[in-house]
């Protein structure tokens, strides 16, 4: 177990980690799933809780509700690390979106924004 208290090189984390435990930030979740990583989410904001709920319904992550006192974190970690269903679903997600390219997506969004700006002039 390695606890990080400062920013990390996430590419290194995604290449080395067996399990990512985080607060359910959208960017970390997307990158972790694209890298085929198991996750245990502990959301602390409404948006994170909604996303966590949806991902647990899809059986892509395990989660702990931080509002519940005395949550069984060791059991949640064990489940996230050993669930065959979770592992299979994460790998299916990774395979389905293997062609995703962040740079292409950003370029496409810029093109769309430029087009909208130009059409309004």
N, C-alpha and C positions, 0 to 999 in steps of 0.2 A: 504494500500500500504506500502510495506516495501522495501526500497532501501538499497542495500548492497554495501558497499564500500571496503570490504575486503573479503577474501575467506570465503565461507560458507560451512556448513555441508550439502552437496547436498542431501543426503538421507532424511534429515529433510525437506529441501525445497520441494523435490518431494512429500513428504507425506502431506505437509501443504498447498502448493500453489494452487490457482485456476488458475492462469495464470503466465507463466514465460516469462519475457521480457528480451531478451539477444541479443548479437551480432552475434549469429548464429554459435557458435563453434560446431564442429562435435560431441564431446563427450556429451555436454549438450543436444543437440538435440536428440541424440540416447537415452540417459537415460530418458529424459522427455517423449518421445513417448512411450518407454517401460513401463513407469509409468502412461501412459494415461493422460498426462498433456497438456493443451492448451498452445500455444506459440505465442508470437508476436516477430518476428525476425527483427533486425535492423543490417544487415550485414555491415562490414566495410572493408572487403577484397574480392578480386576476388573469391576465393574458397568458401567463405561464401555466396556470392551473387549467385553463380551458384547453390549451394545446396538449398538456399532459393527459387530460381526460381523453381527448381524441386519440392520442397515440397509444394509450393503454387499451382503449376499445379495439384498436387495430392490432393489438398484441405486438407492438414494436418496442415498447419500453416497460420497465417496472417503475413503480412510483411509491413514494411515501408522502403522506399528508403531514406537513410540519405543524399543523394546527392540533393534531392529536398528540397529547402528552404521552410519553413512554412508548412511542412508536418502536416497532421491532426492526431496527435498522440491520442488525446482523442477519436476520431471516430474509429481509428484502435484498440484501447484497448476495446472499447465497442463491436466492431464487433467480436474480438477474444473471448470475454467473452460470447457473446450471440448467436453466429452462431450455429444453430442446426446441420448443415452439418459438420462443423468442429468437433464438439463434437462427432458425430457418427463416422466419419472417424478416429479420434484419438482412440476411443474405439475399432474399428475394427482392427487397427494396433496393439494395446496392446494385444488383444485377439489372433491375428494371430501369434504373436511372444512371447506368454506367456511362452513357453518352453525354450526360449533363456537363456543360462547360460554363463555368461562372463568367469568364471573360466574354464569351459569345452572348450570354444573357445580358450582361451590362451594356455591351455594344448595341444590342437590339433595343434595349430600353432607351438609350441615348438617341438612337435613330427615331424612335417613336416620339419622344419628347421634342426633338428638333422639328419633326413633321407637324406636330400639333402647334408649335410656336409659329412656324412658317405659314401654316394655313390660317392662323388667326390674324395675320398681318395684312 
